[in-house]
Amino acid sequence: MLLGGLRHSALEADAGLRPACLPLDASTSLLGTWVGLLARAGCEALRVITSGGAGDDDIDREVDTARARHPSMTITRAVEGSSHRGTGGLLRDAAADLTLDDFVLYVEPHCAPPAALEPLVDAGRRAPMAVGVGANDAPAGSCLVKVELLEHAPRIGYHDFKEQFIPLMVTKGVRIVPVPLDSTGLRVHDLRRYLASVSSHLARGRRGAEPSIHPGADVHPTARIDGGSIIAADAHVGAHAIVHDSVVLANAAVGERSVVARSLVPRGFRVAPRSLTVDRVLDKETSDAADEVLALGAPAGGSR
């Protein structure tokens, strides 16, 4: 699982979270959803590789949660040794201790996850390399590749997977099969794509998206939560408030009689009572007494 890169998205800066750590429902993040898919597909060992040398508390918490939920899977976290290796080079480095007959399934958890990864794993019986594709043949953030192919990536220097490694495999006559997956193929780099990914996830197997409210959220009985909305643990939604197709993160609050539509309320921020927040990520300048939100608390087992 490859996390990070040389550039950080605007959504990461605005939300104060890596996109992979953002929730897809009230109890699971994008990263956690991908780990669950890997576990169901038979993955026994997962390596989470992040960029840069600094620690990331949110990633550490996600990895700890994944270990608790999937005790049969060995999950390790490593920091990329060089910020200029590229995905192709990183995969070669990460697979250095595997046998040439092994397969590596790599995923990008900043992408909207598919319904299942088994079709991609099964494709390994037909070809040494398979690429998951989603709606409109868009890349679905996952690829299966035989370790012996990764030997063609250089030992040093930058080597991109899509622009260099795949074309190199084509010139060598390697069979690469596209595998259709039930996925939007969206990359979660901005608010619109994130909320679309949430809505698609919450609608999977249903006629439409239904809200996901954590049992530990404090939602007033008169509040209305609808559409593809998430209310995270320890979040607060006041009386007669409306939250539609929006995400309210942990320790955030929505004031009474306010309306939040197609928006994201980051951790520790509060939507002012009787206000309107539409199509935006709430920021510090417009958050109402953001520093006070942490003191609000939330009784366990809040109601909807």
N, C-alpha and C positions, 0 to 999 in steps of 0.2 A: 504494500500500500504506500503510494508515493504522495506526500503532502508538501506543499510549499512551492517554491520557485523563486526566481529572481524578482518577480513583480508581485505586488499585493493589490488585490482588487479594492475598488471604492467601497464595496459592501463590507469588507473586513475592517476598514478604517472607521466606517460609520457605525457598525454594530459592535465594535470592540471585541470581535470574535473571529477566529478563522472560519470560513464558510463551512468546513467539514464538521465544526463543532456546533453549528446551528441546528435546532431541532427540526425533525420531519413530522414528529408527533409529540405529545406531551411527555413521553418517557424515553424517546430515542432520537439521537442526532443522525445526521447524514453518515458520519463515520461509523456510528453504532449499527446503522441499518446495513451498511456494506459488510461489516464484520459478521452480522447475522446471515447474510446471503452466502458469504464465503464458508461459514460453518455448515450451512445446509448443503452446500455443494461438495462437502467432503474435505475441505482444507484442514490439514492437521497442524500446520505451522504458519503463523502470520508475522511478517516483518513490517513494522511501520517506520518509514524513513521520512524524516523531516529535514528541512533546509536550515542552514545557519547554525551557529554555535550556542545561541542562547536557549535556555530552557523555556518551555511553554506549559504553564500550569494547566490550561484547559485541555491540551492534548494528553497530558499525563493523567488527568482525571478520566478522560474518555477511554484511555487504554486500560486503566484500572477497572472501570466499569465493564469493559469488554471481557477482561479476564474473569471477572466474577460471573458474568452471564454465560461464558463459554469455557468452563474449566477444562474441557478435554482438548482445547486448542492451545498450543504454545504461542504466546504473543510476546514479541520483543519490540523494543523501540530503539532506533539508532538515529544519529544525526549525520547527515550527508557530510562526507569528508571534504568535498570540494564543491563550491557553489557553481562551478563551470563544467560539470561532468555531463549534463544533459540526461534525459531519461534513458537513452540507449546505454550510455556509459554507466549510469547508476544501476541499471538492471544487471549488467555484466558483473559489476562489483558485488552486488547483493547475492548473486548466484554462484560466487566463486567457490563455495564449499559444497555445491551440489554436484551430482553426477551428470554426465552429458545426456543421459536418457531421461532425466527428470524434466518436468514441465514447471514453468513459472506462470502463475496467473496474476497479472498486475492490475490494480484498480486505482482510479483517481477519485477519492471520496469527496471532492468538490463538485462532482457531477451527480445529477439526479440518478439514484440507483434504479435498476430494472426490477421486475417482479421476481426474477430468478437468474442464477448463473449456471445452472446445470447444463443448458444447451451449449454454452461455451466450453465447459469441461468435456462434454461428450464429443465435441469437435476434434479433440486431441487424438481420437482414434482414426480420424480421416486425414489429418494434415498436421504438419509440424508447427503450424502457426494459424491462429484464428483471431479475428477481430470482431468484437461485439458492436453491432450497429442498432440504432434506435429509429425513431420516427424520421421519415424522409432520408433514410440512410445516413443519418448523422452518427459520428462515433459515440459510443455509449460509455466511454470511460473505463473500458476493460479490454484486456487482450491476453490470450494464452500463447505462450511461445516455448518451444523446446530449448533446453539450456545449451545444447550444442550450437544452436544458431547464434546465441549471444557471444560466442567466441569471436564472431566477426566484428563486433564492436571494438574499437581501439582500447588499449590498456590505459592510455592517458589522453587527456584532452577532451574537448566537448564533442558529444555525439547525440544529436536529437533522434528520438524514436520515429516520429512521423515523417520528418523531412529528410532524414538520412538513413536510418536503419531499415525502414520498410522498403524504400526504393532500392537499397542495396540488396535486400532479399529477392526482390523482383528480378534484378539483373542476374542473380545467381540461379534463377529458375526455381526458387522455393515456392511450394504451393501455399498460398494464403487464402483461407476461406472466410468470407463474411458470415457472421452468425446473427440473424435477427433476434433481438431481445425486446421484451415489452418495456420500453424505456422512451422517455421524451427526448433523451440525448441532450438535455439542457445542462449547461455549465453554470454553476451558481456563482456568478460574478457580480450581479446587481440585484436590487430589490425585486424587480419585476420577475426575473428568472427564478429567484428564490421562492417567492410566493406562488409562482406557477408550479414549482416542484412540490411544494407543500400540498397544494390543492390536488395535484395529480396523485400524490401518495395517499392522501386521506380519502380520495374517491375510488381507489383501486378496489375492485370487487363490489362496488356499490353503484347506485344510480347517479350519485353526485357526491361532492365532498361534504363530509360531516365534521364538525368541530371536535378537537381533542383537548380535554381539560384534565389536568393532573389532579389526583385526589387531594394533594396538598395545597392546591390553589384556593384562594379565598374569593369566591365569586358570589356577589349578592344575589339573592333569589329573584330580584326584579331586573337584573341585568340580562341583556340578550346577546348571546354568542352564537354566530351562525357562519355558514359557508366554510371555506378552508381555513379555519382559525385554530390557533394553538394558545392555550393559557398554561404556562409552565408552573412548576412547583414554586410555592412561596410568592406567586404573583397575586395581585389584588385587583379586583374589578368592582367598582362601586355601584351604588343603587341607580337603576334606570340607565346605566351606560349601555352603549351598543358597540360590539366588536365584530366586524365583518371582514372576512378574508384577510385577517391580520394575525400577527404573532406578538404575544406579550411575554417577554423573557422573565427569568427568575428574578425576584426582588424588584420587579417593576410594578407600576400601578396605573390604573385607569380611573380617573376621578368620576364622581357621580354625574349622571346626565351628560357625559361627554360621548362623542362618536369617534371611533377609530375605524377607518376603512382602508384596505389595501396598504397597510403600513406595518412597521416594525417598531416596537417599544423596547429599547435595549435594557440590559440589567441596570437596576438602580435608578431608572428614570421614571417620571410620573407625568401622565397626561393631565393637564389641569382640568378641574371640574367645569362642566358646561362648555367645553371647547371642542373644536373640530380638527381632527388629524387625518389627512387623506393623502395617499400616494407618496409616502415619505418615510424616512427613518428619523424618529424623534432625536433631536440633538440637545446638547447641554444648554444652549441659549434659550430654547423654547420649552425645555423640561421644567415643570413646576416644582420647585423645592426638591430637586433630585436627591440631594444629600439626606433628606428626611425619610426617603422611601424605605431605606434599610431598617429604620426604626418602627415601621408600620407593623411588621410581623405578619403572620398568617396562621390562623388556627388550622390544625390538622383536619383533613376531611372536609374541606370547604364544599359548598353546594353550588349547583349551577342555577 
